[in-house]
Amino acid sequence: MPAAPRSRLVASGNAFPAGPSAGYRGAVGWPDDPESLLAAPRGRRLCWALVEETGGGQAKAWHGPSWRQILWFGSPPGDPAVLAAELAAAVGRADWEGVTVGMADVDLVAPLAESVTWAMYWQPPDEVDQALAHPEVAGVLRPVARAVTRAPGARWWSSGVELSTQQYVEPVDRTTEGPALSDAAERLAAWRAFTAEDERSAVERPADPAANYSGHWWSSPKWPAPVSTTRALPGLGALQLTAIEDWPGWAEVRCWPLTPRRGARIYEITGPGDWVALVARYPLEVTKSRRHDWWRVTGWAGTWLMPDYAAAASDYDAIHLSVGGHLTTAGRALPVAGAGCLLAGWDPDETYWLADVLASAGPPVRWISDDSAQLCWRPA
């Protein structure tokens, strides 16, 4: 069995020759520092999606020959200098602060959802993410990143959990009906046992991170999961209907309004520093079970840690990931306690509720997937 290399430098821009860093600068982050968007794959892809949407004022006609090779034929990225020049021509055609100042909350959800769609942790970054990871290409997007951080429709992206509009999304074809508002401790204990057993059994998997093997790739408490929610937006039952990683193909859902009790203790992840601090305080090693998938995404072949959510529940009733936290943190291998950690499988504005602090706030509303509707969903 070949020995695992210490690291591999990949075009994703998330790898590192001596350990996780990926341009990580501690607590400074978006919106105070627009550069934090460009340091992260999802932030870069958001800016790219805005350029795609406007085309520098010319729809998608801006694509130069090098970008057409990527977008039309799936070719690997070519010369970064050429890619940067072609992208710069499109970026330079628009007044980005003028473009974003008139965009409402829901207008910015579409490019956000586009970025989230391409967050895949079980395979290498796609060709666009690889191209945008080159510093000279990402740097061209600086005016877009600066405009996004100042956009009125994105102000709530840095806010904490919106307690008055929390929505639980449930597929209509699910056998259960409604969120489980009790037994959170039992669910977390089951999650902890499942995760520990997965790590123990993974000792049989190849030590070579490049081996053709895949497993559980998320670092959220997805299963057996405590209840998770996102906020409602005008004309949209829940943000999670549109901005969701690993789209499950829902055709019809129920959105249940929930409200937490007053005084719930909520940990906020607003950027890389908050995520690293959470992992450092409640570390859980998942190297064997995550090694192969996370190496493909980041190039890091060392020790991997994620939060022990069952332990975190002793101090917090919930953990909330802001939209800005997702854009500046997801997909980046970040250093923690001599190891690496990766935010994966979290949706923007998602809150995982670790304690029985939720109550129903009314009957559910059915939503149907409809490509002709705003953001592809309409109330039934």
VEXKEVO-192119 format. One line per field, with one value per residue (C-alpha): residue number from 1; residue in three letters; chain; x, y, z. Coordinates in steps of 0.1 Angstrom, whole numbers, plus 5000, padded with zeros to 4 digits. Each point is the difference from the previous one (the first is absolute). Layout:
BEGIN
n	c(NUM;...)
res	c(ALA;...)
chain	c(A;...)
X	c(X;...)
Y	c(Y;...)
Z	c(Z;...)
END
This chain:
BEGIN
n	c(1;2;3;4;5;6;7;8;9;10;11;12;13;14;15;16;17;18;19;20;21;22;23;24;25;26;27;28;29;30;31;32;33;34;35;36;37;38;39;40;41;42;43;44;45;46;47;48;49;50;51;52;53;54;55;56;57;58;59;60;61;62;63;64;65;66;67;68;69;70;71;72;73;74;75;76;77;78;79;80;81;82;83;84;85;86;87;88;89;90;91;92;93;94;95;96;97;98;99;100;101;102;103;104;105;106;107;108;109;110;111;112;113;114;115;116;117;118;119;120;121;122;123;124;125;126;127;128;129;130;131;132;133;134;135;136;137;138;139;140;141;142;143;144;145;146;147;148;149;150;151;152;153;154;155;156;157;158;159;160;161;162;163;164;165;166;167;168;169;170;171;172;173;174;175;176;177;178;179;180;181;182;183;184;185;186;187;188;189;190;191;192;193;194;195;196;197;198;199;200;201;202;203;204;205;206;207;208;209;210;211;212;213;214;215;216;217;218;219;220;221;222;223;224;225;226;227;228;229;230;231;232;233;234;235;236;237;238;239;240;241;242;243;244;245;246;247;248;249;250;251;252;253;254;255;256;257;258;259;260;261;262;263;264;265;266;267;268;269;270;271;272;273;274;275;276;277;278;279;280;281;282;283;284;285;286;287;288;289;290;291;292;293;294;295;296;297;298;299;300;301;302;303;304;305;306;307;308;309;310;311;312;313;314;315;316;317;318;319;320;321;322;323;324;325;326;327;328;329;330;331;332;333;334;335;336;337;338;339;340;341;342;343;344;345;346;347;348;349;350;351;352;353;354;355;356;357;358;359;360;361;362;363;364;365;366;367;368;369;370;371;372;373;374;375;376;377;378;379;380)
res	c(MET;PRO;ALA;ALA;PRO;ARG;SER;ARG;LEU;VAL;ALA;SER;GLY;ASN;ALA;PHE;PRO;ALA;GLY;PRO;SER;ALA;GLY;TYR;ARG;GLY;ALA;VAL;GLY;TRP;PRO;ASP;ASP;PRO;GLU;SER;LEU;LEU;ALA;ALA;PRO;ARG;GLY;ARG;ARG;LEU;CYS;TRP;ALA;LEU;VAL;GLU;GLU;THR;GLY;GLY;GLY;GLN;ALA;LYS;ALA;TRP;HIS;GLY;PRO;SER;TRP;ARG;GLN;ILE;LEU;TRP;PHE;GLY;SER;PRO;PRO;GLY;ASP;PRO;ALA;VAL;LEU;ALA;ALA;GLU;LEU;ALA;ALA;ALA;VAL;GLY;ARG;ALA;ASP;TRP;GLU;GLY;VAL;THR;VAL;GLY;MET;ALA;ASP;VAL;ASP;LEU;VAL;ALA;PRO;LEU;ALA;GLU;SER;VAL;THR;TRP;ALA;MET;TYR;TRP;GLN;PRO;PRO;ASP;GLU;VAL;ASP;GLN;ALA;LEU;ALA;HIS;PRO;GLU;VAL;ALA;GLY;VAL;LEU;ARG;PRO;VAL;ALA;ARG;ALA;VAL;THR;ARG;ALA;PRO;GLY;ALA;ARG;TRP;TRP;SER;SER;GLY;VAL;GLU;LEU;SER;THR;GLN;GLN;TYR;VAL;GLU;PRO;VAL;ASP;ARG;THR;THR;GLU;GLY;PRO;ALA;LEU;SER;ASP;ALA;ALA;GLU;ARG;LEU;ALA;ALA;TRP;ARG;ALA;PHE;THR;ALA;GLU;ASP;GLU;ARG;SER;ALA;VAL;GLU;ARG;PRO;ALA;ASP;PRO;ALA;ALA;ASN;TYR;SER;GLY;HIS;TRP;TRP;SER;SER;PRO;LYS;TRP;PRO;ALA;PRO;VAL;SER;THR;THR;ARG;ALA;LEU;PRO;GLY;LEU;GLY;ALA;LEU;GLN;LEU;THR;ALA;ILE;GLU;ASP;TRP;PRO;GLY;TRP;ALA;GLU;VAL;ARG;CYS;TRP;PRO;LEU;THR;PRO;ARG;ARG;GLY;ALA;ARG;ILE;TYR;GLU;ILE;THR;GLY;PRO;GLY;ASP;TRP;VAL;ALA;LEU;VAL;ALA;ARG;TYR;PRO;LEU;GLU;VAL;THR;LYS;SER;ARG;ARG;HIS;ASP;TRP;TRP;ARG;VAL;THR;GLY;TRP;ALA;GLY;THR;TRP;LEU;MET;PRO;ASP;TYR;ALA;ALA;ALA;ALA;SER;ASP;TYR;ASP;ALA;ILE;HIS;LEU;SER;VAL;GLY;GLY;HIS;LEU;THR;THR;ALA;GLY;ARG;ALA;LEU;PRO;VAL;ALA;GLY;ALA;GLY;CYS;LEU;LEU;ALA;GLY;TRP;ASP;PRO;ASP;GLU;THR;TYR;TRP;LEU;ALA;ASP;VAL;LEU;ALA;SER;ALA;GLY;PRO;PRO;VAL;ARG;TRP;ILE;SER;ASP;ASP;SER;ALA;GLN;LEU;CYS;TRP;ARG;PRO;ALA)
chain	c(A;A;A;A;A;A;A;A;A;A;A;A;A;A;A;A;A;A;A;A;A;A;A;A;A;A;A;A;A;A;A;A;A;A;A;A;A;A;A;A;A;A;A;A;A;A;A;A;A;A;A;A;A;A;A;A;A;A;A;A;A;A;A;A;A;A;A;A;A;A;A;A;A;A;A;A;A;A;A;A;A;A;A;A;A;A;A;A;A;A;A;A;A;A;A;A;A;A;A;A;A;A;A;A;A;A;A;A;A;A;A;A;A;A;A;A;A;A;A;A;A;A;A;A;A;A;A;A;A;A;A;A;A;A;A;A;A;A;A;A;A;A;A;A;A;A;A;A;A;A;A;A;A;A;A;A;A;A;A;A;A;A;A;A;A;A;A;A;A;A;A;A;A;A;A;A;A;A;A;A;A;A;A;A;A;A;A;A;A;A;A;A;A;A;A;A;A;A;A;A;A;A;A;A;A;A;A;A;A;A;A;A;A;A;A;A;A;A;A;A;A;A;A;A;A;A;A;A;A;A;A;A;A;A;A;A;A;A;A;A;A;A;A;A;A;A;A;A;A;A;A;A;A;A;A;A;A;A;A;A;A;A;A;A;A;A;A;A;A;A;A;A;A;A;A;A;A;A;A;A;A;A;A;A;A;A;A;A;A;A;A;A;A;A;A;A;A;A;A;A;A;A;A;A;A;A;A;A;A;A;A;A;A;A;A;A;A;A;A;A;A;A;A;A;A;A;A;A;A;A;A;A;A;A;A;A;A;A;A;A;A;A;A;A;A;A;A;A;A;A;A;A;A;A;A;A;A;A;A;A;A;A;A;A;A;A;A;A;A;A;A;A;A;A;A;A;A;A;A;A)
X	c(5000;5016;5007;4978;5018;5001;4982;4992;4998;4969;4985;4971;5020;4991;5032;5032;5035;5006;4966;4965;5000;4982;5005;4984;5005;4982;4970;5000;4973;4971;4984;5028;5025;4988;5032;4986;4975;5029;5019;4972;4987;4963;5006;5019;4972;4974;5019;5004;4962;4993;5022;4983;4966;5008;5028;5015;4968;5000;4984;5023;5015;5032;5015;5034;5016;5017;4968;4980;5024;4992;4962;4991;5024;5010;5037;5025;5008;5026;5024;4989;5012;4977;4971;5005;5001;4968;4982;5014;4984;4966;5004;5012;4968;4978;4996;4997;4988;4974;4990;4997;4985;4966;4999;4976;5005;4985;5019;5033;4987;5004;5038;5003;4982;5022;5031;4985;4991;5036;5011;5009;5022;5002;5020;5026;4988;4984;5018;4986;5010;5034;5004;4988;5024;5030;5007;5003;4966;4983;5015;4981;4968;5010;4975;4972;5010;5001;4966;4985;5012;4983;4968;4968;4985;5030;5000;4983;5027;5021;4972;4993;4971;4967;4979;4966;5000;5016;4987;5005;4998;4985;4995;4963;5008;5017;4982;5003;4981;5015;5032;5011;4998;5012;5027;5028;5025;4991;5005;5034;5010;4990;5019;5031;4999;4995;5029;5023;4992;5005;5035;5008;4989;5019;5033;4995;4999;5031;5026;5007;4978;5000;4984;4967;4979;4972;4980;4983;5012;4981;5010;4965;4979;4980;4990;4985;4993;4986;4975;5015;4983;5006;4982;4971;5004;4973;4985;5021;4989;5036;5034;5009;4975;5025;5034;5007;5031;4996;4965;4977;4976;4969;4968;4977;5007;4984;5015;4993;5003;5018;5010;5027;4995;5013;5036;5011;5038;5012;5035;5005;5023;5007;5033;5030;5011;4967;5000;5036;4992;4971;5021;5028;4977;4981;5024;4990;5025;4985;5032;4994;4964;5005;5036;4992;4972;5015;5034;4983;4985;5029;5032;5006;5010;5007;4977;4964;4978;4964;4978;4986;4965;4989;5027;4991;4964;5012;5007;4977;4964;5007;5027;4993;5020;4995;5000;5032;5014;4992;5015;5033;5004;4984;5024;5032;5025;5007;5027;4989;5021;5026;4973;4976;4962;4975;4965;4980;4963;4988;4975;5002;4980;4994;4995;5004;4980;5018;4974;4963;4994;4977;4962;4976;4990;4972;4988;5024;4998;5004;5025;5003;5031;4991;5027;4977;4996;5022;5031;4983;4975;4964;4976;4974)
Y	c(5000;5033;5025;5031;5031;5029;5023;5005;5035;5001;5027;5005;5026;4982;4980;5008;4986;4999;4999;5016;5037;5009;5037;4997;5032;4994;5020;5027;4991;5010;5025;5020;4985;4994;4980;4972;4993;4995;4978;4974;4978;5008;5037;5001;4980;5024;5029;4980;4992;5037;5006;4971;5015;5034;4992;5034;5014;4975;4969;4970;5014;5009;4965;5001;4970;4987;5002;4984;4970;4996;5007;4983;4971;4994;5006;5005;5036;5015;5028;5020;5033;4994;4990;5031;5023;4986;5003;5035;5012;4989;5013;5033;5006;5004;5024;4972;5022;5013;4965;4987;5031;4993;4963;4989;4971;4975;5013;4990;4966;4987;5006;4987;4968;4997;5000;4976;4976;4995;4992;4963;4982;4966;5009;5026;5035;5006;5018;5034;4998;4989;5030;5024;4986;5016;5032;5021;4988;5005;5034;5012;4994;5025;5028;4974;4988;5036;5008;4969;5009;5034;4988;5008;4967;4981;5019;4971;4976;5009;4999;4974;4976;5016;4985;5012;4984;4965;4974;4962;4985;4965;4981;4991;4964;4995;4975;5022;5033;5029;5007;4981;5026;4977;4974;5022;4984;4965;5010;5016;4969;4978;5024;4998;4962;4997;5024;4982;4966;5013;5012;4967;4979;5023;4985;4974;5027;5008;5024;5015;5031;4997;4965;4997;5000;5022;5002;5025;5034;5024;5018;5009;4977;4989;4965;4991;5037;5024;5025;5026;5032;5030;5033;5009;5027;5021;4977;4970;4975;4994;5009;4963;4994;5017;5003;4964;4978;4966;5008;4971;5005;5011;5004;5010;5009;5013;5030;4999;5033;4995;5023;4994;5008;5033;4999;4971;4998;5002;4997;5022;4990;5032;4991;4976;5011;4990;4966;4993;5010;4976;4971;5009;5000;4968;4980;4967;4982;4987;4995;4964;5006;5033;4996;4992;5024;5030;4994;5002;5034;5016;4980;4996;4965;5005;4996;5013;5012;5011;5012;4975;5014;4978;5016;5035;4995;5003;5037;5009;4994;5007;5008;5024;5005;5035;5004;5020;4972;4974;5021;5006;4966;4971;4979;5014;4978;5020;4994;4989;4984;4987;4985;5012;5006;5005;5015;4977;4991;5031;5023;5038;5014;4964;4995;4966;4998;4980;5002;4998;5038;5001;5003;5001;5035;4990;4976;4990;5015;4977;5012;4985;5001;5020;5013;5028;5014;5024;4981;4968;4996;5010;4994;4973)
Z	c(5000;4990;5027;5000;4988;5025;4976;4963;4984;4979;4978;5024;5019;5033;5004;5018;4999;5038;5015;4998;4994;4967;5007;5034;5020;5032;5011;4973;4976;4978;4999;5017;4975;4965;4993;5022;4972;4976;5024;5000;4971;5007;5003;4967;4983;5013;4984;4968;5000;5001;4970;4982;5008;4987;4976;5006;4984;4971;5015;4994;4968;5019;4999;4984;4983;5031;5021;4972;5001;5037;4999;4967;4999;5036;4992;5028;5007;4976;5005;5031;4985;4970;5021;5022;4970;4985;5033;5007;4967;5012;5036;4987;4980;5030;5029;5026;5029;4977;4990;5035;5017;4984;5007;5027;5024;4977;4969;5016;5009;4965;4997;5036;4991;4969;5022;5025;4972;4990;5036;4996;5025;4985;4968;4989;4995;4966;4972;5008;5037;4989;4978;5026;5025;4982;5018;4969;4988;5034;5003;4970;5020;5026;4989;5001;5035;5012;4986;5015;5035;4997;4983;5020;4990;5016;5033;5018;4987;5030;5026;5026;4999;4992;5029;4988;4965;5005;4976;5000;4965;4996;4967;4996;4992;5033;5023;5031;5002;5017;5018;5030;5028;5028;5006;4986;5025;4989;4964;5007;5019;4970;4977;5022;5002;4962;4993;5024;4985;4965;5010;5017;4970;4976;5012;4972;4974;4979;5016;4966;4998;4962;5002;4982;5031;5013;5032;5022;4989;5022;5033;5010;5023;4969;5012;5024;4999;5025;4985;4977;4987;4978;4999;4978;4974;4982;4974;5011;5026;5012;4988;5000;4971;4977;5017;5009;4997;4983;4986;5009;4971;5019;4980;5028;5036;5032;5017;5037;5020;5033;5028;5026;5037;5013;5012;4978;5000;4963;4987;4969;4971;4981;4985;5001;5035;5015;4983;5011;5036;5001;4987;5024;5030;4991;4978;4985;4977;4967;4980;4989;4990;4982;4987;4964;4993;5017;4984;4966;5009;5018;4994;5038;5010;5037;5031;4997;5028;5002;5029;5025;5000;5028;5022;4987;5012;5036;4993;4971;4990;4963;4975;4972;4968;4984;4963;5002;5022;4973;4972;5018;5016;4981;4980;5016;5019;5031;5027;5034;5028;4976;4977;4974;5001;4972;5000;4978;4998;5016;4981;5002;5030;5013;5037;5016;5033;5026;5027;5004;4997;4970;4998;4971;4988;4978;4973;4971;4965;4970;4973;4966;4977;4970;4975;4989;5036;5019;5010;4986;5029;5005;5029;4993)
END
